[in-house]
Amino acid sequence: MALTSPDDAQLASQLLRLINSSWIAQACYVMARLRIADAMASGPRGADELAANTGAHAPSLRRLLNALCSVDMCMQRDDGTFELTPLGTLLRSDHPSSLSSWALHWGGNSWVAWGNLLHCIRTGQGMREIVVGTPGFVHLDRNPEVAAIFASCSRVNVEIKSGLTFQVIFENLTGPAIRLCGRCRL
């Protein structure tokens, strides 16, 4: 591909970050699902120790940790152990600003739902209906774990530097948007 200007190169770089970001969402999901950040809370840990504590395959976990290092979720020390970065601490379940529930939500059912986006756009069928068999949020009544994660997400209210409140938007593509924030109730 021949980029014709510096602007094209910058735009291409930006678009590639967006296209490639799906692996980051899944890496954060796995980090949250296996509670890796919690296992690293008290200090640096080796991949073998983390694998034993989280029920993971050690060589695969080491590759995941290396990938997480590339996006500043953790860092590898000279002795080969891994430690959390300030960004990675936000996936600790006990952190006051934890986004662990977000990683679990978006990497779990929402991951599967968004994988059906093309079908939904072509047919008008709702994502949740495809994934869980019911439209809307009825499925939450049948799955307490998913309901708890969803409820936790609805309470996330992250203040960013500009003073704006981060708003969470869930949308059924065939129905109205449901806007959630820390001040809203389900």
Secondary structure, DSSP 8 states (H G I E B T S, - for coil): ----SHHHHHHHHHHHHHHHHHHHHHHHHHHHHTTHHHHTTTS-B-HHHHHHHHT--HHHHHHHHHHHHHTTSEEE-TTS-EEE-HHHHTTSTTSTT--HHHHHHHHTHHHHHHTTHHHHHHH---HHHHHHSSSTTGGGGT-HHHHHHHHHHHT---B-TTS-B--EEEE-TTS-EEEE-TT---
